Amino acid sequence: MGNYKLILEYDGTDYKGFQKQPSLPTIQGVLEEALAKVVEAESPLYAAGRTDAGVHARGQVVNFIGSLKTPLQRLPQALNSFLPPDVIVKRAEEVEGNFNARRSAVSREYVYYIHRGESPPALFRRYVYHYRGNLDTDAIENALEYIVGNHDFASFCRMEEGRSTQREIYEAELSFWGDILALRVKANAFAWMMMRMLVGSLLEVGRGKWTSDYFNEVLERADNSLSGPALPPHGLVLEKVRY
């Protein structure tokens, strides 16, 4: 019996999010089906982040307690043979008994990818949000400075009863890959819909509809009726989780 950590990559397009739901395709659902073939699990599957429907991951982390039916070094290959091609296990390792993929995480890093151009991309349309028009990237970078630190992000998330909207952002930056803008945010944790609403509001700044000072005012007022529109899920990727 051991505690095992898996690093996952997946295309979330055809799934209703990570968390298992009856009669609906989910990442947890297909992973548990594969696990049942090669391990005897004694605990639920814990995940670092419950990504929403349509959101992707390059570095999702999960763990479970159980007994392996195959050597640890062969576990990724064994699981991948039972998983659909849009979900893979990249690595597997045994960890301390008190490790928990969600509670032990010290930071999560999400990136939202935006494609700029007259026409949407054909080859990677499932992984970027297409925006036609000019964006003031300097203004976006100025607005990003306001979110670093400990804040109440109620203006940029969907409220969940009994859950705090206080989060600490360690890093926030904008980078450029040709026609692609990548908005990267590293935080201790993310509230529900926080990244998609945050980036949607930053686009309001880039479009010139908001000033960066107004963006900060919305942040401080902690009222999600003031938020810009939440962007679609397909541009969002859970990139890394650190422990």
SVG drawing of the C-alpha trace seen along z (x, -y; Angstrom):
<svg xmlns="http://www.w3.org/2000/svg" viewBox="-26 -55 36 62">
<polyline fill="none" stroke="black" stroke-width="0.4" points="0.0,0.0 1.4,-3.4 0.5,-7.0 1.0,-7.6 1.2,-10.9 0.4,-11.3 1.2,-14.2 -1.5,-14.5 -1.9,-16.3 -5.2,-16.5 -7.3,-18.2 -10.5,-19.2 -12.6,-19.9 -14.8,-16.9 -15.1,-16.7 -17.4,-18.3 -14.5,-19.2 -12.2,-17.3 -14.7,-16.3 -16.7,-13.1 -20.3,-13.6 -22.9,-10.8 -23.5,-10.0 -21.2,-12.7 -17.6,-12.4 -15.0,-13.8 -11.3,-13.5 -11.7,-11.9 -14.2,-9.4 -11.9,-8.1 -8.9,-8.2 -10.6,-6.1 -11.7,-3.6 -8.1,-3.2 -6.9,-3.0 -9.3,-0.2 -7.5,1.9 -4.0,1.5 -4.3,0.6 -6.3,1.4 -7.2,-2.0 -8.0,-2.5 -8.8,-6.2 -10.6,-8.7 -8.7,-10.4 -7.5,-13.8 -6.7,-16.6 -4.7,-19.8 -7.4,-21.7 -10.9,-20.9 -10.6,-22.3 -14.0,-23.4 -15.5,-22.0 -13.4,-22.6 -10.3,-23.7 -7.0,-21.9 -4.0,-20.9 -0.3,-20.3 0.6,-19.8 -2.5,-18.6 -1.5,-16.6 -3.5,-13.8 -2.8,-11.3 -4.4,-8.1 -3.6,-5.6 -3.6,-1.9 -1.7,1.1 -0.1,1.4 -0.6,4.4 2.3,3.3 5.8,1.9 5.8,-1.9 8.0,-2.7 5.5,-1.1 2.5,-2.7 2.2,-5.6 2.4,-3.3 -0.1,-0.9 -2.6,-3.6 -2.2,-5.3 -3.0,-2.0 -6.5,-2.3 -7.0,-6.0 -8.4,-7.9 -5.8,-9.7 -6.8,-13.1 -5.8,-12.2 -2.3,-10.9 -0.3,-10.2 3.2,-11.8 4.8,-10.7 4.1,-8.6 5.9,-8.5 5.4,-7.3 5.1,-10.1 4.9,-10.5 1.8,-9.2 0.6,-12.7 0.9,-14.1 -2.4,-15.4 -2.5,-16.8 -4.9,-19.6 -3.9,-20.5 -0.2,-20.1 0.1,-22.4 1.8,-25.8 1.0,-27.3 -0.9,-26.8 -0.1,-28.4 -2.6,-29.0 -2.1,-30.4 -4.8,-31.9 -3.8,-31.9 -5.2,-34.6 -4.7,-34.5 -4.7,-37.9 -5.4,-38.1 -8.0,-38.7 -8.8,-34.9 -9.0,-32.3 -6.3,-29.6 -7.4,-26.3 -4.8,-24.0 -4.9,-25.1 -8.4,-26.6 -9.2,-24.3 -6.5,-25.8 -6.6,-29.6 -9.2,-32.3 -9.3,-34.3 -9.5,-38.0 -9.8,-40.2 -8.7,-43.8 -6.0,-45.9 -5.0,-45.5 -3.0,-47.9 -0.7,-45.4 1.1,-48.0 -2.2,-48.9 -2.8,-45.2 0.6,-44.9 -0.1,-48.0 -3.3,-46.5 -1.6,-43.1 0.5,-44.9 -2.6,-45.6 -3.5,-41.9 -0.1,-40.8 -0.4,-40.3 -3.2,-39.3 -6.6,-40.5 -10.3,-39.7 -11.0,-38.5 -14.8,-38.6 -15.1,-40.9 -13.4,-38.3 -15.0,-35.0 -18.3,-33.2 -19.3,-33.0 -19.5,-29.7 -21.4,-29.6 -19.1,-29.3 -15.9,-29.7 -13.5,-32.6 -12.6,-34.7 -9.3,-35.9 -6.3,-34.7 -2.6,-35.6 -1.1,-36.1 2.6,-35.7 3.3,-36.5 1.3,-37.8 2.8,-38.5 2.0,-38.8 4.3,-37.2 4.2,-37.0 4.7,-34.1 4.1,-35.5 0.3,-36.1 -0.3,-34.5 -0.6,-36.4 -0.1,-34.3 -1.5,-35.7 0.2,-33.7 -0.9,-33.9 0.7,-32.1 -1.2,-32.0 -1.7,-30.0 -5.1,-29.0 -7.9,-30.1 -11.5,-30.7 -14.2,-29.3 -14.0,-31.0 -11.4,-33.5 -8.9,-33.2 -11.5,-33.4 -13.2,-36.5 -9.9,-38.1 -8.6,-37.8 -12.0,-38.9 -11.7,-42.1 -8.0,-42.6 -9.2,-42.5 -11.5,-45.4 -8.4,-47.3 -6.6,-46.2 -9.5,-47.2 -9.5,-50.7 -13.0,-50.3 -11.5,-50.4 -8.4,-52.2 -6.0,-50.3 -7.1,-52.5 -10.7,-51.5 -9.7,-47.8 -8.1,-48.4 -11.3,-50.1 -13.3,-47.0 -10.9,-44.7 -11.2,-46.8 -15.0,-46.9 -15.3,-43.1 -18.5,-43.0 -18.6,-40.5 -21.5,-42.4 -18.7,-44.8 -16.5,-42.2 -15.9,-42.0 -17.3,-39.0 -15.8,-35.6 -13.8,-34.3 -14.5,-30.8 -12.7,-27.8 -10.8,-26.6 -8.0,-29.2 -7.2,-28.2 -4.5,-25.7 -3.4,-24.5 0.3,-24.6 2.0,-23.8 1.4,-22.9 4.2,-23.3 4.7,-21.6"/>
</svg>
